[in-house]
C-alpha cells in the first residue's frame, strides 16, 4: 500500500490533504520502512510496525553549521485544531489546544492534528536521534518549529534523518498505540506497557507520608498513621515513606551529620546524600518498640505545628527578598524576625527527644545494620503488626538526594556539577526546585559508576525490608550533561544502572517514577519501569496565595493526568498521585481516582481522615475496585479546553470487566497563562457547566475482552451521584447534565442481556462505591428454556447491590442460601451484601427467573 504521507513542493500531504505548508527545502521525509529496516524488538511488534508502516514516516532536516542546539521550521498550519502536550515545568507536562502552529507552547512533546477532511488524526512526535533529543516550539505566522539539542556544547550535529515521526489513523487512541509502537521498534530503547508487568500495588490502597509530615517524617508517627487506617477498616496495602528519611547534609554544615530542623520541601533541596542508610531519626528506632503495651504515643498536632512555624519562616524570608527587590536598605527588622522564628523552630525540635524518636544509647550505627534497630527493625515490626502491608517503598531523587551525592562522603566518584538550564526551559513556570538546584548544583556520581551507585543504594534498602522506591527529580539529568556526552548519553548510563538494580533488587517492578514527564525519560528510561506519575503534585492550596486555589488547582491536576495518559499510558501504567481525604475537594479527587485505572493512595495527616469517603474507593482488605484500562479523555474533549473555555466538561472513559464508565468532571476555573508563564485562576469560568454524555463516549474496542460489549442493543446506565438508573440504546439521545464547579458525575454503562422475551438483565454492582462496575468479579447467564433462566454473579465488597431487571426474579440465593430481595417496576433490583472475610469479601449471588 502506498504511503499516506508525501512531501513535495514545500507541502506535507496526508492522503492528498495538505497538512503543513511552506516547508523549507532542507526538511526531508522518509518512509518508515526505509529508516527502520530491522530491529531487536520482539518479532510480533516488528511485524505489526511493518504492517502499518504505510501510515507513518520520519521527518529530518539538515543545516550547514554543526551545533549542539538546532532549530528549524517543519512548515506551517493554520485553522486546524490541535492538541499538544508541553512542559510547563522541567518535570511536569500538561495539555494545550489551539488552531495554528504559532499557538504551540515551548517544549511541546507531541502534536495531534485534527484532519476532519479524512475523518482522521495525525500525530507529529519529536524523537531521539543519535545524541540528540527533540521537542516542538511555536513559530511565527503559523509555523511549527522543531528543536534538536544534545545538552552539551561538546556534542554537535548538522543533520538528522529521523528526528520526528508522523503517523495517521482514524481513531485517536489507536493512533497513539500505533505511533508509540512504531517508535519503540525503531529506537529499541524503551518498552511498551503491554510488554511489562506492573507492581501489585496498582490494585491496592496505600498511604504516602509526604503531606502528613513533609520532612519531619519519623517512625512513631508513621506507625500511628498506618495503625489509624487499619483500625478504621481500610488497611493500607502499601506504604510510601517519602522525602525525609535519608542521611543528607548541607555543604555549610558538618559533612557526616544530618541536616537539622528540616520541615518543608525546599529547605532540603541543596542538601546532598552522605551515606546510603537511613538518617538518625530512623536509625534510633529499636526493635519491638511499637509492639509493646507501653509503645510511645504520638502527638499528631506536632507535625502541624512544625509545618506552621516553617511556613512562617518561609513567608518572612519572602518578605525579606521582596524588601531587597524594593530597594529597602535597612533589613535588620526582617533579618531579626527570621532569626527569631528559626530559634523558635529549633526549640520545638529540641523538645522532641522522648516522643517521636526512640533513643538506643547512641549506638545508632550498629543498630541500623542489625535486626535490633533502624529501618530494618521498623519494617519488620510493621509487618509483624500489619499483616496486610505488602509493600514499603521509600523516596529518593534519581541522583541520590535533591543535591545529589556529597563528594568525598562515599566510596563513589561524585563531583558537584554546575546546572545549565536549556534555553527551551526559559519558557516554563518559575519553580522553587529549579531555583534551588541551580544555586547548589548536583553532586553527580560519575556515569561510569551508575550501576554501582544504584546497586549500593538499593541492595541495602532491599536488605532492610524495603520492597520498592519512588524515584523523584528524574529530569535533573537534563541540566548536567555538558561534560558527560550530553543529555542522551548521560540518561542512558543512569537509566541502565537503574534498570539493572530494579530487576535485581525490587522484583523488576517496584518503582514509581516521578518528576519525569519529558520524552528523554520515556524514550530512554522505561525498558523496565512500568508505573509513573501522570500529573503534577497534588497541591492542597495555591502556593502563590490564590485562596481559590484550594479548589481550582484540583481540576488542573485531573486535566494533567487525563491528557498525559494518552501518551504515557502507552509506556507506563498511569499513576494519578495521592490526595488528602479531608481536603475540601477530596470527593472531587476521589471520584477521578476511582476510575483512573491506577493505584489509590492518600497522604492524610495522622488522625485527619474521611473514612466514609475512603471506603467508597477501597475494600476492607485494602484492595480496590480498579478499572481494566487507564482513563482517557473522550473524543469530544480531545481538542477542547476543559479548564477555562467556560463550556467544556472534562469527560474520561474507562472499562470494567462487564461494563464501561464515563466520569464527567467540572474542572473549569484555572489553567496556563502563556504571558505570565504560570498556572493561574480564571475565576470567571468557575461556575456550573452543562454537557452531554452518550454510550458512544466509551471506547469498547481498546481492550479485546470488552469489544463485544460495544455492540449491545441496549445498556443500563447508573449515575453514581444522583443515584439514577435508566436504559439507553446506541440510538438514544445523549444524557444532558449540568455539573457544579469542583463536582462530578460517574456514569456506569452495562450491556443489557436479553434472557427471555420478558426478562432483560444488567448488573450494576455495589452502589456504595464510586466504581460500581468494578465490584463485579464474574458474570454468567444461564439461558435454557423459560423455566431455566438464571444469573450467577460474583460480587466483591459489602453494601447495596443494584441490577437492572425488567422482570422480578422468582428466587434469589446468596452464597447458596435463599434470601429476600427488592424489585421495583422501574427495573431496580436490589440486595444487601455483607463483607465475609473468609470468602475474601466475595459474595455469590444467584437469581432464578
N, C-alpha and C positions, 0 to 999 in steps of 0.2 A: 504494500500500500504506500502511496506517495506521502511525503511528509506534510503535516498540517501547516508548517511554517515555511515561509520563503522570504529572503531578504534580497530586495532588488530596488534599484532607483531610489535609494535612501528611505525605503519603507520596509517595515516588518509586517508582512501579511499573515493572517491565520485563516486558512481555507478561503483565501481571496478577500478577506475583510482587513482593511488597514488597521493595524494596532498601534504602531509607532511610526512617526514620520520625521523628516529632517535628520535622519541618522547619518552621522559623519562617515566618510569613506574609510576611516581606519577602524571601524567596528565590523566584526565578522560574525557570521552564523555558520555553525556546523551541525550536521545531524548527530543524533545521539549515537547511532551505531558507528559513525566514523571516528568518534572520540573514544567510546567505550567498547572496545572490541573483545576484551577479556576481563575477567575479574576473579578474585579469590572468594567472592561471596558464594553462599550456597547455590547449587545448580538451579534449584527451583526459583530463587529470587532473580538470578541472572536470566533465566528463560522468560520469566514474567516481564522483566525490564526490556528484554529484547523484543518480546511480542508486542509491547506498547511503544516501541521506540519511535514510530511514525508520529506519535502525539507530542514529541518534545525535541529539544535540541539545545545547543550551547551557544552563548554569546561570548565573544572575545574582543580584544582590541590591541592596538599597538601604538607606541609613541616613539619618537626618535631618541629622546634622552632618558636613560635609566633613572629610576628614582625609587625611594622607599615608600612613597605615597603618590599614587597616580589617580587622577580624576578625569572622567570623560563623560560626555552625554551618550546615552543609549538611544536618543531620539525623544520625541515629544508626543504627548497626547493631551487632549482637552475634551471636555464634555463626555467623559466616560467615567462612570462610578468605579471607585476602587476602595478596597480595604487593605490596610497595611498594619504591620507591627513594627514599632520603633522603640528605641531605648530612651526612656525618659530619665533614667539614671544609669550609671555604669552597670549596675547589677540587674536592673529590672526593666521590663518592656511592657508595652500596652498597645491597644488598638488606636488607629486613626483612619478616618474616612475623608474622601474628597472626590474631585472630578477632573483634576489636572495634575500633571507631573510636578507643577510648582506647589501643589498643596501638600506634598510629602513632607514629613519631618526628617531631620537629620538622623543618621544611624538607623535607617529602616532595614529590618531583617528580611522582609519579603513584601511583595506587592501582588494583590489579587485583583484582576481587572474583570469587570462585568462585560460580557460580549452578547448583548441581547439579540443582535442580528443573527446569531447562530444558536441562541438559547444555551449559551455555554460560558465558560470562565477560563481565564488564562492566568497562570502563576508565573511571576518573574522572581527567581530565587537566587540571590547572591550566594557565592560558594567560596570554596577554598581551592587555590591552585598553587602548587609548589609551596613557597614560604609566605604566601600572601593570603589574606582573608579580605572579603569584600562586603560592602553594605551600600544601600541606595541613599541618595540625597536629593533634595529638591533643586531644580534648576530654574532659570528664568524662562518666561514665555512658554510654560508647559513642559519643559524638558525634564527628563529623568536622568540624574547623574549617578554613575557608579564610581565608588572609591575603592581602590585596592591598596592595602597597606601592609607592610611587614612588621612594623613596630621596632625597627632598628635601622639607624642610618647606615649601618654596615651591610644591609641586605637590600639590594636593588634589582629591579627588573624593568623591562620596557615593553613586553608583550605577553599576552595571555590568549590561550585558545578556548578555555572553558571557565571563565571567571563568574559566569552566571548561567543558570539553567532556566529554560522556559518550557511550559507544559500546558496542554489544553484538555479539558474534559467538560461534559455536560452536567456533571454532578460535582459540586464544590468539595464534598467530603471525600469522594473517590479521587478527586484531583490532588488533594493533599497526600493521600495514600500513595498514589502513583508517582508523584513528583519526588517525594522523600525516599521512596523505594528505589527510584532510578538513581538518585544521587548517592544513596547508600551503596548501590552496586558499583557506581563509578568511583567514588572515593575510597570505599572499603576501609574507612577509619572509624566508623560507628556501626551500631546495630539497631535495628528497629525493635519496638516494644514486643512485637509478635515473636521475636527470636529469643526473648529473655524471660526469666522468671522474675517476679517481684516479691518483696519481703512480705511475710504473712501479716504484718501489721496493717496492710491496706484493708483487711477485713475486720479490723478491731478498733476499739475505743482506747484513747490514750490521754495522757496529761503531760504537758510541757511546762517546765519551771520558769520560763522567761518572764512573762508578765506578773507572775506571782512573786518573784524575788529580784528580778534583774541580776545584778552581780553579787547580791547578798546571799545567794543560794548556799545552803549548808544541810548536812544530813538530817538533823532532827526535824527541821521544817519540811523537808521532802518526805520524810516518813509520815508525819501527821497529815500531809496532803494526800498521799496515797490511801492512808487509813480512812480519811473522811469519805472519799469516794466509795471505798469498799463497804463501809458501814451503812451507806445510804443506797446500796443496791445497784451501783454502777461501777464495778471494779475495773480499774484501768488494766488493759492487757499489755500496754507498753508505756514506758516512762522515758521522757527525754530530759536529761539533766543538761540544761542549756549553758550558755556562757557564764563563767564564774567559778568553775571547778578546777581550772588549770593552774599550774605554777607559773605565774607571769611576774615580770618586774619591769619597771621603767628605767630608762637609761640614766636618769638623775638619781636613782636610788641604789641601795645595795644590790649587787648583781644576782646573788643567790638567796634573796629573801622575797617573799610575796609582797606585791604592791598592796598598800594598806588602804582601807576605807573606800573601796570601790563600790559604787551603787548603780549609777545609771550608765547605759550604753553611751559611749563617747569618752568617758574618763579612762577607759582601758585601751583605747584604740592605738595608742603609741607604745603600749606595753608589748614585751616580747617573751616568748616561751624560754624558760631557763632550765627546765627539766621536763621529762615526758610523763611524770607521775602526777598525781593529784596534789592540790595545794594543801596548806596546813589545816584548813577547816575540815577537809575530808580525811587527811592523814590522822587527825586526832581521834577519829571515831574508833571505839573499842568494840570488839566482837561481843554480841549479845546485849549491848546496851539497851536497845529498844525492845528486847524480848522479855525483859524482867518486869515484875509487878510495879517496880518503882522507876519505870522508864521516865526520862525527862519530859516535862511538859513543854509546850511551845506557845509563845505569845504571838498570835497571828497578827497583832497590831504592830509588832516591832518592825517587820519589813516595810510596812506602810509608812511608819514614822521616819525611818531612814530614807525612804524614797522621797517623802515630802520635804525633808531637810535638804536632800541633794538637789531637788528641783529649785528650792530657794537659792542655793548656791549658783545653780545654772542661770537663774534669772538675774542674780546680782552680777555675774560675770558678763552677761549680755548687756546689762546696763552700763557696766564699765567700758565695754568695747564701743557701745553706742556713744558714750561720752567722748571717747577719743576721736571718733569719726566726726563729732560735732564741734571739735576744736577746743574742748574744755581742757585746761592745763592742770588745774588743781584736782587731782584724782584721789586725794587722801581719804576722803569720805567713802568713796567707792571701794578702795582697797581695804579700808578698816572693816567695812561691812562684810566683805568676802572672807577676810581672816577670822572674824568673829564667828561667822556661820560654819567655817571649816573646823574651828575649835569645838563648836557645839556638836558637829557631826562626829568628830574624833572622840569626844566624851561619850556620845551614845554608843559608839563601837566599843569603847573601853569598858562599858558595863556589861559586856556580852560574854563574860567568862564562864558563867555557870549554867546558862540555859541552852544556848543554841549551838555551842561546841562542847565537845567532851574531851577533857584532858586525859592523857595517859602517861603522866610523869615525864614528859619531854622526850620520850623515845619514839618520836614520830617516824624517823627514817626506817627503823627496824620494823615497826608495826605496819607501815604501808607496804612492806614487801613480804608480809606473812599473812596467815589466816586470822591472826589475832586483832588486826586493826586495819584502818584505812578503807579505801573504796572497796577492796575485795571483801572485807568483813561486812561492810554495809550492804553490798549487793547480795551477799549470802543470806544476811538477816532478812532483807526484803523478800527474798524468795521463800525463806522458811515461813514467814508470816503470811505472805500473799501468794497463794498457790496459783492463782490465775495470771500472775505477772510474767508474761512470756519473754518480754524484751526490755532491756535497759540500754538506751542509747545515750551517748554524750556528744556534746558540741565541740567542734574545733574549726578554726579557719584553715583554708587549704594550705597556707604557708605556716601553720602552727597556731600562732595567736594572731590578733589583728596586725601586730607589728612584726610578725614572723618569728624566727628563732634567734635568740640572743647570741651574737658572735662570742666564741670562746667558752660558752657555758656548757656545751655538749661536745661529744666527740666528732660532730659533723662540721663540715666546712661551710660556715654561714657568714655572709657579708651583708652589711646594710647597704641596700641598693636604692639610689635616688629614684623617686617616682616621676615618670614622664607621662602626663595625660595627653592623649592624642587630640589633635585639632577637632576631630569629629565629636568628641565628648564635651566640647565647649558649649554645644547647643543643648546639653542636658541640664537637668534640675540641680540647683545647688544642694550639696549633700554633705552632711557633717562627717560621714565616714570617709569620703574622699578628701575633705579638708584635712582631717587628722592624719590620714595615710600619707598625704603629700608632705605634711610637716615632719613626720617621723621617718619616712622611708620604710622599706621592708627588709627585715633580716632574712635574706633568702638562702636556703640551703642550696648549694651548687646542684644544678640539674643532673650532673653525673651521679649524684648521691641520692636522687629522688627515691629510688627503690629502697635503699637502706633507711632513709628518713621515714617513709611510711611504715615500713616493716617494724622498726624500733618502736614507734609510737603505738601502732595498732596491735602488735603482738603482746605488748604489756596490757593494753586495755582488754583484749580477748582473755588474757590470763587471769584478770581480776573480775570476770563475770560480765563484762560489757559485751553486748551482742550486736551493736551497730553504732553508726556515727551519723551525726548531722554535720555535713561539711558546708561551711559558710564562706563568704568573702571570696568566692571562687574566681571572680574576674579581676582580682589583684594582678594576676599574671600579665594581663594586657599592658600594665603600666611599666613593666620592668624587664622587657626583652632586649633592651639596647645592646648589652654585652653578651647575650646568650643566644644569638642566632635569630632573634625576632620572636614575635608572639606565637607563631605556629610551632616552631621547634621547641620553645620553652614549654608550651602547653603539651606537646606530645610527650616530652620527658616526664613531666609531672603526672599526667593522666596515665601514662604507662605504669608508673610506680603505684599510683592509687588503685588502678585496676588489679594489679598483681596482689596487692595487700588485701583488697576487698575479697578476692577469691580465696586467699589463704586464711584470713582471719575472721571474716564475717559471712561465711557461707555463700559468698558471691552476690548477695542481695542486700545486706544490712547497711544501707546507706541512703540518706535523704540529701539530695543536692539542693543548695540554696544560694541565693545571690549569684546566679549562673545564667541569666537569661540573655546570652549572646551566642551567635551562631558558632563561634570558636568552640565553645563547650559542647554544643550538640553535635557538631561535626567531628570533633576530635576526642571528646572525653566520655562517650557513652557506649563503649563496647560492652561494658558490664553494668554500669549504673542504670537502674530501671525505675527509679522513683525520684521526683523532684518537684520543687515548688513552682507553681504557675502564676503566682501573684506576688506583689509586694507584701511587706509585713502587714499583719492585722494592726492597724493603728486605732487605739481606743478613743483618741481625740486628735485634732489637727495640731501638729507640732508648731505651726505658725500662729496659733491662737484663735482661729475662727471658731467661735462657740458652736456653730452648726456642724463643724467637722466631726463631732461625735456621731452625727447621722450620715452626712453625705459621703464621708470617706468610706463608709461600709459598702455603698453601692459601687464606688470606684473599684474597691477590692474585687467585687464579683465580676465586673467587666474585665479587669485584668485577667482573672482566672479563666473565664469562659472563652475569650478570644485567643489567649495564648495557648489554650489546649488544642486549638486547631492544628498547630504545628508541633508543639512539644509532645502532644499525645501520640504522635507517630513514633516517638523515640523513647519516651518515658511515661510511666503512669502519673498523670497529673495529681499533685497534692495541693489542695486549696488552703492549706495552712490552718493554724489554730485560731480560736477566738475565745472570748470570755463569756461564760453562760449568764453572768449577772450584768452584762453591758446593756445599755438602753436599746441597742439594736441587736441584741443576742438572738432573738427569734428570727430576725431577718437573715442573719448568718446561718442559723441552724437549718432553715428551710433550704438554703443553697447547698450546705454540706450533705444534707440528707440524700440529694440526688446527684451529687457531683461524681460519684463512682470511685472515689478515693477514700483514704482513711479519715476518721473523725477524731479530732483531739482538741482539747481546750487548754487554756493557760490561766485558769482561775486562780485567784489568790486563795490561800488556805482558809477554809471556812466561808468563802463567798461563792455560793453556787446556786443555780436554779435547777434542782434535781428533776422537777417535773418536766422542764424543757429538755434536759439531757436524756430523759427516758423516752422522749419522742424520737430519739436518734439511736439509742443503744439498748440492746437486750440485757437482761440481768446477768448474763455470763460474760459481758464485756465485748461481745461481737456486735456487728451492725448489719442492718438490712441494706446491703450495698447493691447498687445498680450494676449491671453487667458490662456497661461501656463507660466511657468518660463523657461528661456533659459537654455539649457544644451549642453554640447559638443556632437558632432555627434559620432557615434560608431567608425569611423575610427580615431578619435582623442583620444579615451579613454586611450590607452596605449602609446601615443606619448608625446613628449615634445615640445609644440609649442612655447617655449621661447628661447631655444638655441641648438636645434638639427640641425639647419641650413637647415631644409627642410619642416617642418610641419606648415601649416596654421591652426590657431585656427578657427574651424567652430562650430557655435552654431545654434541650431534649435529652432523654436517656432511655435505656432499655432495661426491663426486668426479665426474669425467666419466662413469665407468662403474660406480659403486657408492656406498655410503654408509658412514659411520663413526660410531661411538659411543665416546667416551672416558669411562672411569669412574675418578674420582679420589677418594681418601680425603683430604678437607680438614678432617676433624674435629679440634678441639683449640683453637679460638680464636673470637673474634667480639666484637661490640659489646656493651658493658655500659652500659645506659641510666643507671644510677645514677652510675657513675664517669665516664661520658661519654668512654669511650675503648675502643679495641680491645685486648683482653687475652686471655691464655691461659686455656683451660679444660682443664687437664691431664687431668682425669678422662675426657675424651672422646677423648684422643689414644691410640687403640687400634684394632685391626683392626675393620673394619665389613663386613657382608655385604649383598648386594643382588642384584637381578635385571636382566638385560639382554635385550631382545627386539627382533626386527626392526622391530616397530611403533614403537620409540623414534625411528626416523628419519622425518623429515617430508619425504617424497619430493616432495610437491606444492608445495613452496616455491620450486622452480625449474621452469619449463616443460620444460626439457631433461631433467629427471630424473623427471617424473611417471610415465612408462611403467614405470620400474624398480620402482615401488612395487606393481605388480600381478603380479610374477613369482610362480610357484608355489613355487619353492624358491630358497634362497640358499646360497652357500658363505660361511662366516664364518671369518676367521683372527684369532687372538688374538696380537697382536704380542709381548707379554712372555712368555707361556707357550708360544708357538710351537705352538699347536694349530689344526688345520684340521678343520672339521666341516660338515655340511649341516643346514640348518634350513628349516622352512616357516613360513608365517604362523600356522599352527595349532599349531606346536610349542610346548612349554613354554618359558618364559624360561630363559635360561642363568644358573645360580646362580654367584655369585662372592664371594670374600672378599678384601678388599684391605687390606694393611698400611698403617699411618699414613704419610703423605707418599709414597704409592706410587700406581700406576695400572695400568690395562689398556686397550688400544685394540683395539676390535672392528671389523674391516673386513668389511662385508657386500657381496657381489657377486651379482647375479641369475644363476642358472644357465640357460644356453641349451641347449635340447634339440636336438642336431644330428642325431640318428637314434634309433631305438628303443633302441640300445645305448650311445650316446655323449651324455653331458651335460658341459658345459664352463663354467668361470668363471675368468677371470684375476684373481689376487690382486695381483700386482705384485712389486716388489723387497722382500724381507723384511728387508733390512739398513737400511731407513729406517722411521721411525715411521709415516708415512702411506703405506703400501704402494700403495694405490689411486691416489695422486697421481702415481705414476710412469708410469701408463698414459696415453699420449697419443692413441692411436687404436685402435679395435677393430672388425674386420669379420669377419662369419661368412659363409662360402661354403657354402650348403646346396643341393646339387643332388640327384642320386641318391646311393645309398650308396657309390658309387665316387668321388664328387667332393665330399667333405666336408672343409672347411678352416677354419682360424682364422688371421687375419692381425692381429698386434698390434705396435704401435709403442711401445717402452718407453724411457723416458729414465733414464739412470743406469747404474751398474755394480754387479754383485753377484749375489745369488741370486734368480732369478726363480721365482715359485711360481704354479701354477694348480691348480684342481681339475679333474680329468678322470676320468670314470667308466670310461673305457677308454684303453688305451695308443695314442698316435699311431703311424702307420706310419713317418712320417719327420718330421724337424724341420730347418728351414732357418734359419740366422742370417745375415742380410744376404746372402741368396741362396746361401749355402754350406751344404751338408748337415753337420749336427753331431750329436753324441751328446746324449742327454737321459736323465733318470732318471724312471721312473714306478713307483709302488708301488700295491699292491692297494687301499689305503685312499683312493686318488684323488689323492695328491700327485704332481704333475708338476713337475719342477724342471729348471733350466737355468742355467748360469753366463754372465753377460753382462759384457762389458768396456766401459769408457768409451772411446769413439772421438771424439777432439777434432774430426776433420774432418767428422763427421756431427752435430756438436752434441750428442754424447752419446746419440743416439737409435739404438737397435737395432731392426731389422726382423725380428720373429720370426714364422715361418710353420710351422704344424703341419698335417700332412696325415693324415687318418684314413681 
